[in-house]
Protein backbone atom coordinates (compact mmCIF):
# COMPACT_ATOMS: atom_id res chain seq x y z
CA UNK A 1 0.00 0.00 0.00
CA UNK A 2 1.32 3.45 -0.85
CA UNK A 3 1.50 6.31 1.59
CA UNK A 4 -1.54 7.87 -0.10
CA UNK A 5 -3.37 4.56 0.40
CA UNK A 6 -2.41 4.50 4.07
CA UNK A 7 -3.61 8.07 4.49
CA UNK A 8 -6.94 7.19 2.87
CA UNK A 9 -7.28 4.14 5.08
CA UNK A 10 -7.02 6.35 8.16
CA UNK A 11 -9.08 9.33 7.00
CA UNK A 12 -11.63 8.16 4.42
CA UNK A 13 -14.91 6.59 5.63
CA UNK A 14 -15.56 2.93 4.91
CA UNK A 15 -18.54 3.83 2.75
CA UNK A 16 -16.14 5.48 0.26
CA UNK A 17 -14.13 2.27 0.02
CA UNK A 18 -17.31 0.32 -0.67
CA UNK A 19 -18.21 2.83 -3.39
CA UNK A 20 -14.72 2.60 -4.92
CA UNK A 21 -14.90 -1.21 -4.87
CA UNK A 22 -18.21 -1.31 -6.70
CA UNK A 23 -17.07 1.37 -9.15
CA UNK A 24 -13.91 -0.63 -9.90
CA UNK A 25 -15.87 -3.83 -10.47
CA UNK A 26 -18.31 -2.02 -12.74
CA UNK A 27 -15.49 -0.51 -14.79
CA UNK A 28 -13.65 -3.82 -15.03
CA UNK A 29 -16.79 -5.37 -16.53
CA UNK A 30 -17.66 -2.43 -18.78
CA UNK A 31 -14.21 -1.72 -20.24
CA UNK A 32 -13.73 -5.05 -22.09
CA UNK A 33 -17.27 -4.82 -23.46
CA UNK A 34 -16.59 -1.30 -24.72
CA UNK A 35 -13.28 -2.37 -26.29
CA UNK A 36 -15.04 -5.16 -28.15
CA UNK A 37 -17.64 -2.69 -29.41
CA UNK A 38 -17.46 -2.05 -33.13
CA UNK A 39 -17.76 1.73 -32.77
CA UNK A 40 -14.70 3.90 -32.27
CA UNK A 41 -16.63 5.98 -29.72
CA UNK A 42 -17.00 2.90 -27.52
CA UNK A 43 -13.28 2.17 -27.68
CA UNK A 44 -12.41 5.80 -26.91
CA UNK A 45 -14.74 5.71 -23.91
CA UNK A 46 -13.04 2.52 -22.73
CA UNK A 47 -9.65 4.24 -22.85
CA UNK A 48 -11.10 7.27 -21.06
CA UNK A 49 -12.21 4.91 -18.27
CA UNK A 50 -8.97 2.88 -18.18
CA UNK A 51 -6.80 5.90 -17.41
CA UNK A 52 -8.50 7.11 -14.18
CA UNK A 53 -9.07 3.52 -13.04
CA UNK A 54 -5.38 2.67 -13.25
CA UNK A 55 -4.27 6.08 -11.98
CA UNK A 56 -6.30 5.38 -8.85
CA UNK A 57 -4.66 1.97 -8.52
CA UNK A 58 -1.22 3.53 -8.98
CA UNK A 59 -1.98 6.17 -6.37
CA UNK A 60 -3.44 3.88 -3.69
CA UNK A 61 -1.84 0.46 -4.18
CA UNK A 62 1.72 -0.75 -4.51
CA UNK A 63 1.40 -2.68 -7.78
CA UNK A 64 4.73 -1.80 -9.34
CA UNK A 65 4.56 -0.79 -13.00
CA UNK A 66 1.27 -2.59 -13.69
CA UNK A 67 -1.01 0.49 -13.74
CA UNK A 68 1.41 2.43 -15.96
CA UNK A 69 1.78 -0.50 -18.36
CA UNK A 70 -1.99 -0.82 -18.62
CA UNK A 71 -2.34 2.88 -19.39
CA UNK A 72 0.32 2.54 -22.09
CA UNK A 73 -1.41 -0.57 -23.47
CA UNK A 74 -4.61 1.43 -23.80
CA UNK A 75 -2.89 3.40 -26.56
CA UNK A 76 -3.20 0.31 -28.77
CA UNK A 77 -6.96 0.73 -28.62
CA UNK A 78 -6.68 4.40 -29.62
CA UNK A 79 -4.30 3.65 -32.49
CA UNK A 80 -6.50 0.93 -34.01
CA UNK A 81 -8.03 1.92 -37.34
CA UNK A 82 -11.79 2.28 -37.64
CA UNK A 83 -12.08 -0.62 -40.08
CA UNK A 84 -9.58 -2.67 -38.15
CA UNK A 85 -11.62 -2.97 -34.95
CA UNK A 86 -12.24 -6.68 -35.49
CA UNK A 87 -8.68 -7.57 -36.47
CA UNK A 88 -7.12 -7.24 -33.04
CA UNK A 89 -9.77 -9.44 -31.48
CA UNK A 90 -9.58 -12.07 -34.24
CA UNK A 91 -13.10 -11.85 -35.65
CA UNK A 92 -12.40 -11.31 -39.34
CA UNK A 93 -12.60 -14.08 -41.91
CA UNK A 94 -9.50 -16.25 -42.05
CA UNK A 95 -7.94 -14.82 -38.91
CA UNK A 96 -7.30 -18.24 -37.45
CA UNK A 97 -5.38 -19.33 -40.54
CA UNK A 98 -3.29 -16.18 -40.66
CA UNK A 99 -2.46 -16.06 -36.99
CA UNK A 100 -2.05 -19.74 -36.27
CA UNK A 101 0.52 -20.52 -38.97
CA UNK A 102 2.33 -17.24 -39.16
CA UNK A 103 0.72 -15.62 -42.19
CA UNK A 104 0.44 -18.58 -44.56
CA UNK A 105 -3.28 -18.63 -45.20
CA UNK A 106 -3.24 -20.75 -48.33
CA UNK A 107 -2.15 -18.04 -50.75
CA UNK A 108 1.45 -19.19 -50.42
CA UNK A 109 2.88 -22.63 -49.88
CA UNK A 110 5.74 -23.44 -47.55
CA UNK A 111 8.24 -23.35 -50.45
CA UNK A 112 7.35 -19.77 -51.32
CA UNK A 113 4.88 -19.21 -54.17
CA UNK A 114 2.35 -21.37 -55.93
N, C-alpha and C positions, 0 to 999 in steps of 0.2 A: 504494500500500500504506500502511496506517495505521501508526502507531507500535507498536500492539499486534501487527500483522501482522509488522513487522520484528523485534520481540522474539521472536515465535514462530519466525520463520525462523532465528534464531540459537540458540535454546534448546530447541526441540522436535525430537525425532528424526524422521527422514524417514518412518519407519513410521507415525507419527501423521498425517502429511500424506496418505499413501496411504489410510489408514483414513477420513479426512475426505473425501477425493475420492470414494471408493466410497459412503460414506454420503450425500453430496450427490447423486450420480447416482441412487441408489436412491430418495431422497426426491423428486427431480424427476420420476421416473417414477411413483411411487406417488401423489403428491398430486393430479394431474389425474384419475387413475382414481378416487380417493376422492371428489373433488368431483362427478364424474359419477354416483356411486352414488346410488341412489334413497333410501337411508336417511339420516336426519338424523345418526345416529351417525357414519356414514362422513364426512359433510361436516364435522362437528365435529372429528373426528380429523385431517382434512386441515388445518383451521385450526390445530389444536394442533401440527402438524408445520411449518406455514409460518412460524410465529412464531420458533421457535429457529433454523430454517434461515436466515432473513433477518437475525436478530440476529447470528448468526455472520458472515454476509457483511458486515454493517455494522461489526462490530468489527474484522475482519481486512483488509477490502479497501476501497479508496477508490472507491466506486461512486456517490457523491453521494447523492441522496435516494431512489434506487431501492429499497433494502431497506425504508425507512420507508413508501414508497408501496405496496409490495406487502403489508406488514403491514396498512395501512389498507384496502387492497382486499379483504383476507380478511374484513373485517367484512361485506361483501356476502353472502358465503356463510353467515355466521351469521344475518344478518337475513332470509334467504329463508324463506318459509313452508314448512311441511311438504308441503302439496299443490302447492306452486309449484316443486318441485325441477326439473321438466322445462321450465318456462317460460323460465328464463334460459339454457338451452342449446338452445332452439328445437326441442324434440321433440314438443310438443303439436299436435293437429290444427289445421290452418289457420295455423300460425305463420308460414309463408312469406308467405301473403297479407297477414297483419296487419303484419308487419315490413317487407315489401318495398315496400308502397305506402302506408305511413304510417297504418295503421289502417282503411283502407277494404277490408273483406274481403267485399264483396258485399251487406252489409246496408244500405249507404247508397250512393247514386250520387254522382257528382262535384258535382251541383247541390245536394245536401243530403239530402233524403229521397225515398223511393220513393213 
